[in-house]
Each structure stands twice: as C-alpha cells, then as structure tokens.
Amino acid sequence: MMARTNISGGSPFEPIIGFSRAVRVGNLVFLAGTAPGGAESEDAEGQTRRIFAVAEKALAEAGASFKDVVRTRMFLTHVEDWEAVGRVHGEFFSAIRPAATMVVVAELLNPAWRVEIEMDALIPGEAPDAQSSSPPDW
C-alpha cells in the first residue's frame, strides 16, 4: 500500500468537516479547493494571488512545487473575472501549461470569495511505494 500523508492548512474546520489542505499518496499530490482566506476585500486578481501563496506553501510541504502541477480547476462566482484569474494562473503556469478547467458557480462558502482553485501534482522521478507484482483484485 502506498504511503499517505495529509497536509494541514491549519483551518479549525479541517477536523470538523474532515478534510486536509493537501494529500500526498506516493508521488501524487492533491490540493483541496483553496479559497482566498484573508483576502476577502481584494478583487479577483488579489484573491487569486492569495490562493497561489497558500497553494505554494501546501505543495512545498508535500514535496512538490508549481512545476509539478498537472491539473487545475478554477471556480469563479463572477464570469467577468475570468481574465484576471486567468492572467494570474498564466503567470505561474504559462510554461508548464497544466490541464485546466474554469467554471462559473453560483457561490462559494463565503459570499466575498470570487475564486477557489484546486490543483493536482505529479512529482517526477519519484517511484511510488513498492507494490506487489501480482495484478490487482478487481
């Protein structure tokens, strides 16, 4: 079985809701939907920058970085924010170009949040934990 590491973001809601900021399993890292906590009064660009700061810390704690990100999912509450959010995303990923999805949703948990982002990363060069050579039991 592959080792699993849960990375906390320090939210008091993590044990109540039952989530982690990120989870690493083998060489895969899954970053939970990250909101712009602390940047509620910022515009979409400022909120997106806050999200990327939180994401960078969580990825690093999992042994990854933005260069390892292979997928992002962006949730916007205002369609007119797509360019501002996309520009910030592009600053970090224009060379890497992960698979990305951007959707507009009715609202997020805090009405002041304009954007929330998820990321998945694959850490190259790290072999997954040793596994049995026999086929899986489906």
C-alpha positions in Angstrom: 0.0 0.0 0.0 1.3 3.5 -0.8 2.1 5.8 2.0 -0.4 8.6 2.5 0.4 12.0 4.1 -2.2 14.5 5.0 -1.0 18.1 5.0 -2.9 20.5 7.2 -3.5 24.1 6.3 -4.3 25.0 9.9 -8.0 25.6 9.4 -10.1 24.9 12.5 -12.7 23.3 10.2 -10.4 20.5 9.0 -11.3 18.0 11.7 -14.9 19.2 11.8 -15.6 18.8 8.1 -13.0 16.1 7.6 -10.5 17.4 5.0 -6.9 18.3 4.5 -5.3 21.2 2.6 -3.5 18.6 0.6 -3.0 14.9 0.5 0.1 13.1 -0.9 -0.1 9.5 -1.9 3.1 8.1 -3.4 4.2 10.7 -6.0 0.8 12.3 -6.4 -0.4 15.4 -4.6 -4.0 16.6 -4.4 -4.6 20.2 -3.3 -8.1 20.8 -1.9 -10.2 23.7 -3.1 -8.3 26.7 -1.9 -10.1 29.9 -1.2 -8.7 33.4 -0.6 -9.0 33.4 3.1 -7.7 36.7 4.4 -8.1 38.4 1.1 -11.9 38.8 1.1 -11.7 42.6 0.4 -9.4 42.1 -2.6 -10.5 41.9 -6.2 -10.4 38.7 -8.2 -6.7 39.2 -9.1 -5.7 39.8 -5.4 -7.8 36.8 -4.3 -6.1 34.6 -6.9 -2.7 35.7 -5.7 -3.6 34.8 -2.2 -4.7 31.4 -3.3 -1.4 30.8 -5.1 0.5 31.8 -1.9 -1.4 29.2 0.1 -1.0 26.6 -2.6 2.7 27.2 -2.9 3.1 26.5 0.9 1.0 23.4 0.8 2.7 22.0 -2.3 6.1 22.6 -0.8 5.1 20.8 2.4 4.1 17.8 0.3 7.5 17.9 -1.5 6.1 19.4 -4.7 6.1 22.8 -6.5 4.1 24.6 -9.2 6.4 22.9 -11.8 4.8 19.6 -10.8 1.2 20.7 -11.2 -0.6 18.7 -13.9 -4.2 19.8 -13.4 -6.0 22.9 -12.0 -9.7 23.6 -11.5 -10.8 27.2 -11.1 -14.3 28.1 -9.7 -15.4 31.7 -10.2 -18.5 33.4 -8.9 -18.4 36.2 -11.5 -17.9 35.4 -15.2 -16.3 38.8 -15.7 -13.3 37.7 -13.5 -12.1 35.0 -15.9 -9.4 37.2 -17.5 -8.0 38.4 -14.2 -7.9 34.9 -12.7 -6.6 33.5 -16.0 -3.7 36.1 -16.1 -2.5 35.2 -12.6 -2.8 31.5 -13.4 -0.8 32.1 -16.6 2.0 33.8 -14.6 2.6 30.6 -12.7 1.8 28.1 -15.4 2.4 29.6 -18.9 5.4 27.4 -19.5 4.0 24.3 -17.7 0.5 24.5 -19.0 -1.4 22.0 -16.9 -4.8 20.7 -17.9 -7.1 23.4 -16.6 -10.8 23.9 -16.1 -12.5 27.2 -15.3 -16.2 27.2 -14.4 -18.6 29.7 -13.0 -20.6 28.7 -9.9 -23.5 30.3 -8.1 -21.5 31.0 -5.0 -18.7 29.8 -2.7 -18.9 29.2 1.1 -18.0 32.9 1.8 -20.0 35.3 -0.3 -16.9 37.6 -0.5 -14.9 34.9 -2.2 -14.8 35.4 -6.0 -12.5 32.4 -6.8 -11.4 29.0 -5.4 -8.8 26.8 -7.0 -7.9 23.1 -6.8 -4.6 21.6 -8.0 -3.2 18.1 -8.7 0.6 17.5 -8.9 2.8 14.6 -10.0 6.3 14.6 -8.6 8.5 13.2 -11.4 11.4 10.9 -10.7 9.9 9.5 -7.5 8.8 5.9 -7.8 5.6 5.1 -6.0 6.0 2.9 -3.0 6.8 -0.8 -3.7 3.8 -2.7 -4.7 3.0 -6.3 -5.3 3.9 -7.6 -8.8 0.6 -9.5 -8.9 -2.4 -8.0 -10.7 -5.0 -6.1 -8.6 -8.1 -7.9 -7.4 -10.9 -6.1 -9.1 
